[in-house]
Amino acid sequence: MRKVIILGGGASGLTAAICLKRRGIDVTILEKNKQVGKKILVTGAGKCNYFNEDFTSTHFIATASECTSSFITEKNVKRTKAFLDSLGIIPKIKNGYYYPNSLKAVSIQNSLLTELRNLQVSILYDVTVQEIEKKEHFILKTTKGQFETQNLIVATGSKAYYHTEEPTFLLDSLKKLGHTIVPIYPGLVQLKAKGGYFKEWAGIRTEAKLSLFIQNRLKKEVVGELQLTNYGISGICTMLLSNHLVPKLQEEKIEIRINFLEPLQMKTVEEAREFLEKRNVTFPNRTISELLDTILDYKLTNVLLKRVGLSLDATFSSCTKEIIDKFLYSLVSFPLEIIGYNSFKEAQICLGGVDLREIDERTMESKKVKNLYMIGEMLDMNGDCGGYNLGFAWMSGILAGNGVLSD
Ligand SMILES: Cc1cc2nc3c(=O)[nH]c(=O)nc-3n(C[C@H](O)[C@H](O)[C@H](O)COP(=O)(O)OP(=O)(O)OC[C@H]3O[C@@H](n4cnc5c(N)ncnc54)[C@H](O)[C@@H]3O)c2cc1C
């Protein structure tokens, strides 16, 4: 029976459906929403950053980290680009980040819909799959009755970004079928920090370098946009670090140090001192805050001054060296103790999911259950910001779409 059912019409499920139908295989998508590809619309702030020029396994984390490079291969990257080209998508590439030339996420959704329509892929909307059972065939219990299939692709994504509903993503069923589920956490998510000054810096956006320390050991550094919020930090840099720390937060001490002077290429207290002392000579009548005008947002300068006990009218000559050093230290290495993170509904992805070791990297078939395939975000394969999560959704969809019924 050359027939496949796909659970979930998101980026990965739609890709798999297109690949299967192009091979002449009959496919039906069961989708709980009234439309497919809905999440694509909110990606990249509505512009859809759908791929990245630098698409390597170093941009992914997984509990089975040794497996990521067997999925993200040069060959698979080429196949993914060829698939996206075959949909007629014209990219606009900014610093390696791929967007549709229109800069509208809906164009990506439309490209997929056009191809699905042309191929006459069957899509059943408003069908929530509640449970998967395996007898001779797979039995799917849904809100619209029972379905049966010999070949099943699960592409149900994750609960990241769901606002009002709590659908079942079928991880429980997959666990019952023998799969290991790596615990789920919000990923690419904003971070809450300890401190009483956040209301004062809320709303500031700045370029900075963030260094992540776990148990006082430097784990990762990122440079880019940082948003300061009334609970802590957000922005691309924060989200990038969040994937590396969220699951560890309960047991380990997590600190992020911020270098606000990174855009001026200053890394140390000494460099910051030399720079500000020179400025102080050029502008002898200025306060410290005035010396930092045009370098930092004044609200941020105010927070940093207050934190070391200085006021806005403090000058270099009115302060002790010890206090100045403390202030300079907070400019280049502002310490933030991370104490939490926002919820799934604010997260861009879910960390965790089905363990990669249980998936055949050539076809996305389960190593535990024959004719069962899993793709996309439901797997424990967590990408950076920058088109990596959609990238993996397309890539795994292509592998399954060409892997099912290939022998
Ligand atoms: C705000 C935001 C911004 C993002 N920006 C980017 C970006 O710019 N670049 C990037 O690469 N990634 C981005 N992502 C992540 C990216 O959107 C996801 O990783 C990607 O969509 C995952 O694809 P998927 O096919 O695995 O799952 P999804 O796209 O989530 O699709 C899963 C589908 O399954 C359906 N479904 C779920 N459960 C059931 C069920 N029980 N029965 C029937 N149907 C079901 C869902 O309705 C959905 O249609 C962003 C995510 C968010 C939330």
The ligand as a Tripos MOL2 file, in Angstrom:
@<TRIPOS>MOLECULE
LIG
   53    58     1     0     0
SMALL
NO_CHARGES

@<TRIPOS>ATOM
      1 C1          7.8340   33.4310   17.2600 C.3       1 LIG1
      2 C2          8.6680   32.3970   16.5290 C.ar      1 LIG1
      3 C3          9.6180   32.8300   15.6320 C.ar      1 LIG1
      4 C4         10.4060   31.8800   14.9690 C.ar      1 LIG1
      5 N1         11.2980   32.3280   14.0430 N.ar      1 LIG1
      6 C5         12.0510   31.4160   13.3670 C.ar      1 LIG1
      7 C6         12.9240   31.8420   12.3240 C.ar      1 LIG1
      8 O1         12.9620   33.0210   11.9330 O.2       1 LIG1
      9 N2         13.7040   30.8980   11.7350 N.ar      1 LIG1
     10 C7         13.6490   29.5750   12.0870 C.ar      1 LIG1
     11 O2         14.3870   28.7660   11.5270 O.2       1 LIG1
     12 N3         12.7840   29.1390   13.0330 N.ar      1 LIG1
     13 C8         11.9760   30.0170   13.6630 C.ar      1 LIG1
     14 N4         11.0820   29.5740   14.5960 N.ar      1 LIG1
     15 C9         11.0030   28.1180   14.8850 C.3       1 LIG1
     16 C10        10.2320   27.3910   13.7570 C.3       1 LIG1
     17 O3          9.0300   28.0580   13.5080 O.3       1 LIG1
     18 C11         9.9320   25.9440   14.1460 C.3       1 LIG1
     19 O4         11.0930   25.3080   14.5920 O.3       1 LIG1
     20 C12         9.3640   25.1740   12.9440 C.3       1 LIG1
     21 O5          8.1560   25.7500   12.5420 O.3       1 LIG1
     22 C13         9.1610   23.7090   13.3100 C.3       1 LIG1
     23 O6          8.5130   23.0670   12.2360 O.3       1 LIG1
     24 P1          7.7070   21.7300   12.5170 P.3       1 LIG1
     25 O7          7.1510   21.2860   11.2170 O.co2     1 LIG1
     26 O8          8.5280   20.7750   13.2620 O.co2     1 LIG1
     27 O9          6.5390   22.1590   13.5160 O.3       1 LIG1
     28 P2          5.3660   23.2210   13.3210 P.3       1 LIG1
     29 O10         5.7230   24.2080   12.2890 O.co2     1 LIG1
     30 O11         5.0330   23.6820   14.6800 O.co2     1 LIG1
     31 O12         4.1890   22.3380   12.7470 O.3       1 LIG1
     32 C14         3.5420   21.3470   13.5180 C.3       1 LIG1
     33 C15         2.1450   21.1910   12.9710 C.3       1 LIG1
     34 O13         1.5260   20.0840   13.6140 O.3       1 LIG1
     35 C16         0.2150   20.4420   13.9920 C.3       1 LIG1
     36 N5         -0.1490   19.5840   15.1370 N.ar      1 LIG1
     37 C17         0.4180   19.5760   16.3770 C.ar      1 LIG1
     38 N6         -0.1440   18.6320   17.1440 N.ar      1 LIG1
     39 C18        -1.0770   18.0370   16.3780 C.ar      1 LIG1
     40 C19        -2.0030   16.9820   16.6250 C.ar      1 LIG1
     41 N7         -2.0320   16.3630   17.7900 N.pl3     1 LIG1
     42 N8         -2.8460   16.6070   15.6290 N.ar      1 LIG1
     43 C20        -2.8000   17.2330   14.4090 C.ar      1 LIG1
     44 N9         -1.9480   18.2390   14.1150 N.ar      1 LIG1
     45 C21        -1.0920   18.6280   15.0980 C.ar      1 LIG1
     46 C22         0.3260   21.9150   14.3430 C.3       1 LIG1
     47 O14        -0.9200   22.5560   14.2940 O.3       1 LIG1
     48 C23         1.2830   22.4010   13.2650 C.3       1 LIG1
     49 O15         0.6200   22.8020   12.1030 O.3       1 LIG1
     50 C24        10.2580   30.4860   15.2430 C.ar      1 LIG1
     51 C25         9.2700   30.0760   16.1260 C.ar      1 LIG1
     52 C26         8.4730   31.0140   16.7650 C.ar      1 LIG1
     53 C27         7.4050   30.5300   17.7040 C.3       1 LIG1
@<TRIPOS>BOND
     1     1     2 1
     2     2     3 ar
     3     2    52 ar
     4     3     4 ar
     5     4     5 ar
     6     4    50 ar
     7     5     6 ar
     8     6     7 ar
     9     6    13 1
    10     7     8 2
    11     7     9 ar
    12     9    10 ar
    13    10    11 2
    14    10    12 ar
    15    12    13 ar
    16    13    14 ar
    17    14    15 1
    18    14    50 ar
    19    15    16 1
    20    16    17 1
    21    16    18 1
    22    18    19 1
    23    18    20 1
    24    20    21 1
    25    20    22 1
    26    22    23 1
    27    23    24 1
    28    24    25 2
    29    24    26 1
    30    24    27 1
    31    27    28 1
    32    28    29 2
    33    28    30 1
    34    28    31 1
    35    31    32 1
    36    32    33 1
    37    33    34 1
    38    33    48 1
    39    34    35 1
    40    35    36 1
    41    35    46 1
    42    36    37 ar
    43    36    45 ar
    44    37    38 ar
    45    38    39 ar
    46    39    40 ar
    47    39    45 ar
    48    40    41 1
    49    40    42 ar
    50    42    43 ar
    51    43    44 ar
    52    44    45 ar
    53    46    47 1
    54    46    48 1
    55    48    49 1
    56    50    51 ar
    57    51    52 ar
    58    52    53 1
@<TRIPOS>SUBSTRUCTURE
     1 LIG1         1 GROUP 0 **** ****
